[in-house]
């Protein structure tokens, strides 16, 4: 059985605009009982927030099928490490997912007196980043706290242009601590462990728009790497890159036809 991992931004939608055919593809998968999950490196929203966003675009999917790097970090921590005090740099999505595992969180207001008690520093995209946050994260990591990142993307496209992503905040802390973070999200493998809990399949396809995260991730986990040309990377980028997709589709819309052929061949 094929199981499909979809990236979201640049694949299902761009900003708040759905990409034509995205809803049809999801309905096709449901009606053919092909398992799938949505996997995003974005940690600023949680699954409930994404479900609502997708619903507004006519894409109906249960929360359980949406995996953010925030969810992955929280569950990876729970699975591999002992309960301890957390310090979080990140948006609402990350805060909520971290709160959901019930480990104690040291807030920025208390960090001045409690930074020595921090066991884990978890870092994602934080649009309200301050020097204070970087300072206490640095002190804690230098004091032995484990340094964990949601995703490595140094930038992301916004309506105003290319802006700093979680990877740029990680880079600042790398500079101030001399330590490399354990990064959970794509293209790194830790997130695949979390995906596997929700996606049962013996052949995995990854559909994404970014070579450095989605396509590189597909290669690392031994999946079929399908790039759609509706997002960040272009065909010229593919030519210049060492990371090559197995298949390039103009958009997610063409996936139905490709799936029909693949399923027919299997049924012969
Ligand atoms: Mg994307």
Boltz pocket constraint, residues with backbone or C-beta under 6 A from the ligand:
constraints:
  - pocket:
      binder: B
      contacts: [[A, 7], [A, 8], [A, 9], [A, 10], [A, 11], [A, 208], [A, 209], [A, 210], [A, 231]]
      max_distance: 6.0
